[in-house]
Amino acid sequence: MPGLNDSFRLSIRPSCCALTLMKSVCTDTPAPIKNMVKLGSGFWSLADQGGVSLGTFLSNWILARNLDRLDYGIFALLFGILLIALSIHSTFIAIPLSVLGADSTDRERKHLTGYAFVFAAIIAVPMGFVCLGACISLKRAALSPLVVIAMFSWLLQETARRALMAELRYRDALWGDAISYLGQVLALVIVFHERLLRIPTAFVVMASTSLIAAVLQVSQVGVMMPRWHDMLPVVKRFYSLGIWPMLGSLISSGVAQVFPWTLAIARGPAQTAMYQAAVNLLAVSHPLLFSIGNLIVPSSARAMATDGIHAAKSVALRYGAQGALLVGPYYLLLFLVPRRVLNLLYGASSPYVSFGYGVRIFVVAYILVYLSQVLSALFNGIARSKLSFTASLAGATIALIVTIPLIALTGIKGALSAFCFFWGARCMLLIYCYRRAI
C-alpha cells in the first residue's frame, strides 16, 4: 500500500468539500439551528452523532479508496454483521435504559447502567458465533478473533455512551465518541501512511479506539455494580420494553444485510463493494437519522410521563421537522448530481463513478428510512413498540419475497429495488399505525 503521498492528500479534498457543503446548508437554515441551540440537548445530540457518523463515513471512505474491490466488499459484509449486533444493543438495552432512566434517581440510573453492561456482554456471545460463521463463509476464518474483539469493544463503548444519553448528557458523550470514531479515522490515516492498511488492521483500529473511549465514558457515567438479587425484575423490565424494538430492529438490520450478502453470493463481493460505495454517500445523513431516535425516545418518554400522549407526539414531530429541514438539501444534491459527488469522493478513474443511478435509488429509500425512524422512535418512547415490530415484520416479508429472485435476475439493481420495497412497506404501515393509534 502506498504512503501518504500526493494522491492521498488529494483524496482528502472530497471530505473537505462535503464539510463545506454541510456548513453552507446549516448557514442557509438559521431558524432550525437557532432552535437546536435553544433546545440544548438537541444541539449536542446532533453534534455528537455528527462526529460519530462523520468518523464512520471517513473510515469507510478511506477503506473504499485504498482497498481493492474484493477486500472492501469483504470488509463491508463483516462490518454489516457488527451493525446487526449494534442494532440489537440499541433496542434491547438502550431503549429500556432511556425509558426507565427518564423516571429514576441518579443512583438508580447508575445501577441500571451496571445491568446494561451485563446484558451487553450476554448479547456479545451469540453474536460472536455469528461473526465466526460469517468469516468462515467468506473464507477468512483467521479474521474472526479480530472481528469478535472489535464487536465486543464497540458494544462496551456503546453501552457507556447510551447511559450518558439516557441522562441527556450528549455534551459529555461527545468526548468519548470523538476518540472512538474520529480517532479511528486518524489511526487509519497513520496505518495507511505506514503501508499497513489491510482488513485485519482496520478491525484492530476499531477495537482499540472503542476500548479507549469506553474507559473514558464509564468514568463519566459512574457505573454501579448490579444488585444481583434484583436481576430478575430488571430483566423483566428490560424485556417488556425492549423485546419488540429488538425484534423489529433485528428484522430491519437483518433484512438490510440480506441484500448485500445475497448479492455477494450471487455476483461476488466486488458487487457488494459497489453497493456499499453508494451507501457511504447516504451515511453523511446518519447524524440526523440516529440523533432523531436518540432525541425522540427519551424526550417523548418524559413528555408522555408528564403531559400525556399528545405532548409526546408534539415533541417527536418537532424534532422530525427540524431534522428534515437540515437533511433535505443534501438528499436533493445527491439526487440531482450523483455522478459528480461519486467522482469527487472516489476519483474519476474509480469504478464506483458509474453507479449514479444507484445513488438516486438510495436517496428515495433513505427518505422512507427517515420517516420510519421518526415514527418508530415515537412508538418506542411511548411504550407502543409492538407497532414498530409489526411494521418491520410486514416490510421484511415483502422484501424477502422479492429479494432473491430480483438479485438473481438483475444483480445489484435487484438489491436496490428490494431495499426500497422493504422501507416503503415499513413506512406505509407505520403511517397507518400512527393515524390509527395516536
Buried (B, 14 or more C-beta within 10 A) or exposed (E): EEEBEEEBEEBBEBBEEBEEBBEEBBEEBEEBBEBBEEBEBBBBBBBBBBBBBBBBBBBBBBBBBBBEBEBBBBBBBBBBBBBBBBBBBBBBBBBBBBBBBBEBEEEEBBBBBBBBBBBBEEBBEEBBEBBBEBBEEBEBEEBBBBBBBBBBBBBBBBBBBBBBBBBBBBBBBBBBBBBBBBBBBBBBBEBBBEEEBBBBBBBBBBBBBBBBBBBBBBEBBEBBEBEEEEEEEBEEBBEEBBBBBBBBBBBBBBBBBBBBBBBBBBBBBBBBBBBBBBBBBBBBBBBBBBBBBBBBBBBBBBBBBEEEBEBBBEBBBBBBEBBBBBBBBBBEBBBEBBBEBBBBBBBEEBEBBEBBBBBBBBBBBBBBBBBBBBBBBBBBBBBBBBBBBBBBBBBBEBBBEBBBEBBEEEBBBBBBBBBBBBBBBBBBBBBEBBEEEB
